[in-house]
Amino acid sequence: MCFTIWSSSSVCSTFHTPFSFSSNFATLESPRRLPSLTSPSLAPTMNGPTVSVSLNSPQFLARNSFISSSKLKTDTSRRSLGICKCVSSPPAEQTAYTTKVSRNANMAKLQAGYLFPEIARRRAAHLLKYPDAQVISLGIGDTTEPIPDIITNAMAERACALSTVEGYSGYGAEQGEKKLRSSIASAYYKDLGIDESDIFVSDGAKCDISRLQVLFGSNVKIAVQDPSYPAYVDSSVIMGQTGLYENQRYSNIEYMRCDPQNGFFPDLSLISNADVIFFCSPNNPTGSAATREQLTQLVQYAKKTGSIIVYDSAYAMYTSDDCPRSIFEIDGAKEVAIETSSFSKYAGFTGVRLGWTVVPKELLFSDGFPVAKDFNRIVCTCFNGASNIAQAGGLACLSPEGLKAMQSTINFYKENTQIIMDTFTKLGFDVYGGKNAPYVWVHFPGRSSWDVFAEILEKANVVTTPGSGFGPGGEGFVRVSAFGHRENVLEASRRLSQLYS
């Protein structure tokens, strides 16, 4: 007789076996982990039919379900019964081939999916449920308006030139074209002591955030605004800088609470031993911008503690008051700060992909080694430089005509922002942001952010972003993006007014 075990359910009328079973098999979770239980050594003592046993059956799990083979030999009546009568479904199919390579344990720490793909998934599920719904997306911060002609014409010209011997170019400098780096320095950092050699052109600020995490390695402790752009935390988790996720946060990360009570600027005295401070201003998601006095406090804190600030200025051109547009407007910042920025939200380059990071030569590691030299090595190792076509577009962005065209697009989105702010304000909600950023931060006190997200999607067919996706401090808020066609923003406002009036 051959004895086999299947993980499918079975119904047995009589059950006796000729040997004892290891209790460890009762803890197996899936057929994939089962060793083979068909053993030639069992053949001499088993002459009856094959027995199929369910791992979930009461007989299998009972402590004394099995008897020894010696007892079976002396019990001819039981042996003549044929041991067992079972009705089973066929065994499950074998699982796919697996390698011997272990999964990066840090990936398993990440919670669910990345925020914005998760929103897209829920939007898709909503459309499956309501295929005729006219869904308006004010959630993911993706630009919607066409790129100005002055910029696309420059990219088209560069693209066409690649089909000629004279205009063709292959690999460029990993740090970016010299002319573009010089233009960025003069357009955004004039009189701030930043020159072209401090600037590294990239395929976007988000990519540079991950490259900076590679630069810092796994042995640093980071601090982030709470709430904040999720890429800071997720890249930290992947790098192995954090512990486990508990109580809506990862251990070994400093969550700097930013809320209406503190003017969306953290109490720096509560930070303990942070090596790298990620700070975004104007902020995504709250839309708040730090004042000159607040950024001076931040730079002074970094100097006192020896920390490095990674300053995300991706929305600087939306600033409409006297709040600084660059961390390098603050005295001493070049000794403690890195700045990353992007053309994505200025020129509609979310799909074109072009950004930059500033690493001043004055910024040094604890042993005196220049941070810029190590970042340059990271860039040269992990990156072959931004697309030459995209860089042609970047140069056009920074021409007088391009800067004017970008500001016109930004003003359009700021008008959208005002429409959204007016809508929620008239409905009686507490509304934040909007003035210096294309995001409106709306408070729904006492409610789950994901519940509000679901309610607005289900009842108004409008996609927003749940505040809790940006950190525990975002619970009870939703972020509403002003990136959208004007008619869609107006229609979304009408639907929201109808829902909450």
DONU-19134 format. One record per residue (C-alpha): x, z, y. Coordinates in steps of 0.05 Angstrom, whole numbers. Example, Ala and Ser with C-alpha at 12.3 -4.5 7.8 and 13.67 -1.06 7.14 Angstrom:
% DONU-19134
R;xx;zz;yy
R;246;156;-90;
R;273;143;-21;
//
This chain:
% DONU-19134
R;xx;zz;yy
R;0;0;0;
R;23;-15;71;
R;5;33;127;
R;-5;6;198;
R;-29;35;263;
R;-68;-4;314;
R;-85;20;384;
R;-154;-11;381;
R;-213;35;366;
R;-232;46;293;
R;-289;79;255;
R;-267;115;192;
R;-312;147;140;
R;-256;180;99;
R;-185;194;120;
R;-125;220;80;
R;-52;198;83;
R;6;209;36;
R;55;235;90;
R;59;278;153;
R;59;245;222;
R;104;263;279;
R;63;294;336;
R;103;252;386;
R;63;191;369;
R;1;223;398;
R;34;221;467;
R;45;146;467;
R;10;112;524;
R;7;39;504;
R;21;-8;446;
R;82;-33;482;
R;118;32;468;
R;99;37;394;
R;156;29;344;
R;142;-8;280;
R;106;36;230;
R;107;-12;172;
R;161;17;127;
R;185;-9;59;
R;202;62;39;
R;128;78;36;
R;113;26;-16;
R;131;68;-79;
R;78;121;-62;
R;23;76;-35;
R;-15;27;-77;
R;-81;21;-43;
R;-106;-23;14;
R;-78;-26;84;
R;-101;31;129;
R;-114;20;203;
R;-116;83;246;
R;-138;88;318;
R;-92;127;364;
R;-155;151;399;
R;-193;173;338;
R;-209;247;327;
R;-178;242;257;
R;-112;219;285;
R;-109;272;339;
R;-130;330;294;
R;-73;376;274;
R;-88;376;199;
R;-114;306;189;
R;-55;285;145;
R;-32;311;77;
R;35;304;44;
R;52;249;-5;
R;68;301;-58;
R;-2;329;-54;
R;-31;259;-58;
R;8;246;-122;
R;-26;306;-154;
R;-94;289;-129;
R;-115;228;-169;
R;-186;232;-144;
R;-163;221;-73;
R;-115;167;-94;
R;-171;130;-129;
R;-213;131;-66;
R;-167;80;-35;
R;-148;130;20;
R;-192;104;77;
R;-246;56;97;
R;-238;32;168;
R;-270;-20;213;
R;-221;-44;265;
R;-214;-99;317;
R;-151;-143;312;
R;-87;-113;340;
R;-73;-125;414;
R;-28;-183;432;
R;45;-168;440;
R;67;-154;511;
R;113;-201;549;
R;188;-200;539;
R;223;-148;581;
R;296;-145;603;
R;341;-85;597;
R;346;-78;673;
R;312;-17;701;
R;267;-22;761;
R;294;4;827;
R;264;73;828;
R;257;71;903;
R;207;14;898;
R;161;59;857;
R;158;108;915;
R;124;57;961;
R;50;71;970;
R;4;14;949;
R;19;-52;984;
R;50;-64;1051;
R;-4;-50;1104;
R;-18;-120;1129;
R;-21;-156;1061;
R;-69;-101;1040;
R;-113;-116;1100;
R;-111;-190;1083;
R;-131;-173;1011;
R;-191;-133;1035;
R;-211;-188;1082;
R;-209;-238;1024;
R;-251;-191;981;
R;-302;-186;1037;
R;-307;-262;1041;
R;-317;-266;966;
R;-375;-218;974;
R;-402;-253;1036;
R;-378;-325;1032;
R;-418;-346;1094;
R;-391;-290;1138;
R;-357;-312;1202;
R;-300;-262;1201;
R;-260;-251;1265;
R;-191;-222;1256;
R;-166;-172;1308;
R;-124;-135;1257;
R;-57;-165;1239;
R;-17;-177;1302;
R;-9;-252;1293;
R;-10;-297;1354;
R;-63;-351;1360;
R;-49;-393;1422;
R;-8;-457;1418;
R;65;-455;1435;
R;77;-485;1504;
R;97;-558;1506;
R;163;-545;1541;
R;184;-505;1480;
R;157;-549;1424;
R;186;-611;1457;
R;255;-580;1454;
R;247;-564;1381;
R;221;-634;1365;
R;280;-665;1401;
R;329;-623;1362;
R;293;-640;1297;
R;295;-714;1311;
R;368;-711;1329;
R;383;-684;1260;
R;368;-754;1233;
R;425;-784;1272;
R;500;-779;1261;
R;511;-755;1332;
R;456;-703;1330;
R;465;-675;1261;
R;490;-604;1252;
R;498;-561;1190;
R;515;-488;1186;
R;520;-455;1254;
R;550;-389;1275;
R;518;-331;1237;
R;512;-294;1303;
R;474;-350;1336;
R;492;-408;1382;
R;536;-386;1440;
R;491;-418;1492;
R;429;-381;1467;
R;465;-315;1463;
R;489;-325;1535;
R;418;-342;1557;
R;389;-280;1524;
R;441;-237;1559;
R;426;-266;1627;
R;350;-267;1619;
R;339;-197;1592;
R;402;-156;1604;
R;428;-180;1671;
R;468;-126;1706;
R;461;-79;1646;
R;531;-89;1619;
R;508;-129;1558;
R;544;-195;1546;
R;535;-250;1495;
R;584;-221;1445;
R;538;-160;1438;
R;479;-204;1417;
R;463;-227;1346;
R;409;-281;1340;
R;365;-274;1279;
R;303;-298;1244;
R;261;-242;1274;
R;263;-168;1291;
R;231;-147;1225;
R;287;-179;1186;
R;338;-144;1230;
R;306;-77;1217;
R;321;-85;1143;
R;392;-110;1158;
R;403;-48;1201;
R;380;-4;1143;
R;432;-38;1099;
R;483;-24;1153;
R;466;50;1154;
R;463;58;1079;
R;426;108;1036;
R;457;173;1062;
R;425;176;1131;
R;362;212;1153;
R;315;174;1198;
R;264;196;1249;
R;204;153;1268;
R;147;158;1317;
R;83;179;1283;
R;46;132;1284;
R;95;74;1282;
R;107;4;1255;
R;108;13;1178;
R;171;-30;1167;
R;215;27;1191;
R;191;75;1138;
R;183;25;1081;
R;254;-2;1091;
R;280;69;1091;
R;245;83;1025;
R;272;20;993;
R;343;38;1015;
R;337;105;980;
R;339;148;1043;
R;276;186;1027;
R;247;233;975;
R;178;228;945;
R;112;215;981;
R;71;278;989;
R;17;299;1038;
R;15;230;1071;
R;90;229;1086;
R;158;220;1053;
R;207;276;1049;
R;273;268;1086;
R;240;230;1143;
R;226;262;1210;
R;156;243;1234;
R;155;251;1309;
R;82;261;1327;
R;59;218;1385;
R;-13;230;1406;
R;-56;236;1468;
R;-38;309;1476;
R;36;295;1487;
R;27;229;1523;
R;50;191;1461;
R;121;216;1471;
R;149;264;1418;
R;174;335;1427;
R;248;321;1414;
R;263;394;1403;
R;224;391;1338;
R;271;338;1308;
R;321;367;1258;
R;385;330;1240;
R;361;258;1246;
R;418;208;1242;
R;378;146;1263;
R;318;147;1309;
R;271;87;1307;
R;234;82;1373;
R;187;26;1395;
R;166;17;1467;
R;116;-10;1486;
R;93;20;1421;
R;61;-13;1362;
R;7;11;1346;
R;-11;58;1403;
R;4;9;1460;
R;38;64;1500;
R;103;53;1538;
R;156;106;1550;
R;173;122;1622;
R;244;121;1650;
R;245;197;1649;
R;224;199;1576;
R;276;148;1554;
R;329;187;1593;
R;309;248;1551;
R;315;207;1488;
R;385;181;1505;
R;409;250;1525;
R;382;278;1460;
R;419;224;1420;
R;483;240;1457;
R;475;314;1443;
R;461;305;1369;
R;505;244;1355;
R;446;203;1332;
R;437;128;1338;
R;373;100;1370;
R;344;35;1342;
R;301;13;1401;
R;247;-39;1384;
R;230;-78;1448;
R;188;-133;1416;
R;133;-124;1468;
R;176;-112;1530;
R;149;-173;1567;
R;79;-143;1565;
R;102;-85;1609;
R;65;-88;1675;
R;89;-24;1710;
R;157;7;1723;
R;169;30;1651;
R;237;4;1627;
R;237;-61;1588;
R;304;-45;1554;
R;336;19;1531;
R;400;-5;1565;
R;368;8;1632;
R;383;81;1617;
R;452;107;1634;
R;494;121;1572;
R;449;82;1525;
R;503;33;1505;
R;540;91;1471;
R;480;112;1428;
R;432;54;1420;
R;417;-12;1386;
R;361;-57;1412;
R;322;-108;1372;
R;273;-158;1400;
R;237;-223;1385;
R;205;-287;1411;
R;145;-277;1364;
R;96;-245;1413;
R;123;-279;1475;
R;125;-352;1454;
R;81;-353;1392;
R;142;-355;1346;
R;110;-313;1290;
R;118;-373;1244;
R;179;-404;1277;
R;219;-340;1267;
R;270;-324;1321;
R;294;-257;1348;
R;357;-219;1367;
R;392;-152;1361;
R;439;-121;1412;
R;495;-78;1386;
R;540;-57;1444;
R;614;-54;1434;
R;613;17;1461;
R;572;42;1401;
R;618;76;1351;
R;611;110;1283;
R;635;181;1275;
R;704;156;1254;
R;710;113;1316;
R;697;47;1281;
R;653;-2;1322;
R;583;-8;1295;
R;581;-81;1317;
R;638;-100;1271;
R;600;-73;1210;
R;536;-106;1232;
R;573;-171;1241;
R;597;-165;1169;
R;525;-152;1145;
R;501;-213;1183;
R;557;-257;1156;
R;545;-233;1085;
R;469;-233;1083;
R;450;-288;1133;
R;471;-359;1149;
R;444;-358;1220;
R;377;-375;1250;
R;349;-446;1244;
R;381;-493;1294;
R;312;-521;1309;
R;285;-451;1325;
R;346;-437;1368;
R;331;-500;1408;
R;262;-471;1420;
R;293;-405;1441;
R;336;-440;1493;
R;274;-474;1520;
R;238;-407;1523;
R;292;-380;1570;
R;292;-439;1617;
R;255;-427;1683;
R;197;-469;1658;
R;197;-435;1591;
R;197;-365;1620;
R;138;-384;1664;
R;100;-414;1605;
R;113;-352;1562;
R;88;-306;1617;
R;25;-348;1623;
R;11;-338;1548;
R;25;-264;1554;
R;-24;-259;1612;
R;-77;-292;1570;
R;-69;-240;1515;
R;-70;-184;1567;
R;-137;-210;1592;
R;-162;-206;1520;
R;-136;-135;1518;
R;-176;-116;1579;
R;-240;-145;1548;
R;-230;-102;1486;
R;-213;-40;1526;
R;-275;-48;1570;
R;-319;-57;1508;
R;-298;8;1474;
R;-296;46;1540;
R;-368;27;1555;
R;-387;50;1485;
R;-360;119;1501;
R;-297;118;1458;
R;-230;146;1479;
R;-185;86;1487;
R;-110;84;1494;
R;-56;30;1503;
R;-72;-39;1528;
R;-37;-34;1596;
R;33;-51;1571;
R;18;-80;1502;
R;-30;-127;1466;
R;-59;-69;1426;
R;-118;-22;1438;
R;-116;46;1403;
R;-187;72;1393;
R;-204;143;1371;
R;-258;157;1319;
R;-253;233;1315;
R;-266;265;1248;
R;-270;199;1211;
R;-224;165;1160;
R;-188;105;1190;
R;-200;64;1127;
R;-274;82;1129;
R;-280;58;1200;
R;-241;-6;1181;
R;-291;-18;1124;
R;-351;-4;1168;
R;-329;-53;1222;
R;-313;-106;1171;
R;-377;-96;1131;
R;-425;-91;1189;
R;-392;-132;1244;
R;-348;-180;1205;
R;-289;-160;1248;
R;-220;-142;1220;
R;-183;-85;1253;
R;-124;-43;1229;
R;-134;29;1203;
R;-90;77;1242;
R;-69;116;1181;
R;-32;54;1157;
R;19;70;1212;
R;31;142;1189;
R;-7;208;1183;
R;-12;213;1259;
R;-55;151;1260;
R;-112;181;1220;
R;-177;178;1259;
R;-156;117;1299;
R;-160;42;1291;
R;-116;-10;1324;
R;-150;-71;1354;
R;-106;-131;1368;
R;-115;-175;1429;
R;-84;-235;1393;
R;-143;-282;1387;
R;-179;-341;1417;
R;-220;-321;1478;
R;-286;-340;1447;
R;-270;-298;1385;
R;-251;-238;1426;
R;-316;-243;1466;
R;-357;-251;1402;
R;-322;-192;1369;
R;-336;-150;1430;
R;-409;-169;1427;
R;-413;-150;1353;
R;-377;-84;1365;
R;-424;-67;1422;
R;-484;-81;1378;
R;-455;-38;1322;
R;-438;23;1363;
R;-489;21;1420;
//
